[in-house]
Amino acid sequence: QVQLVESGGGLVQPGGSLRLSCVASGSIFSIGAMDWYRQAPGKERELVATISSGGSINYVDSVKGRFIISRDNVKKAVYLEMNSLKPEDTAVYYCKMVVYSTRLRLTGVDYWGKGTLVTVSS
């Protein structure tokens, strides 16, 4: 059983910053790509940032220059540093990881966190 838990969301004023964390636990051998998604009310879920096992990073255009994704393989964690926040960043943020179990090390399975709410408002 694998579980991902996000933290760090909350209410912040426009222009402010937050750092989101996501930590994985369970029967994990290794973790491939780690991603952050977000879903605003009435909107489709979108990929915000991804970081591969080798450290390659991609961002959606709307957050480039403002957000920074990073990972810690020892802690089995992914982080999203969000700066210069805008009201349109308001959403539930979800982490996703490609997890390789201790039994089937060649098969990666997607796991999702439950989400953490980020509200950007004055």
Secondary structure, 3 states (H helix, E strand, C coil): CEEEEEECCEEECCCCCEEEEEEEEECEEEEEEEEEEEECCCCCCEEEEEECCCCCEEECHHHCCCEEEEEECCCCEEEEEECCCCHHHCEEEEEEEEEEECCCCCCEEEEECCCEEEEECC
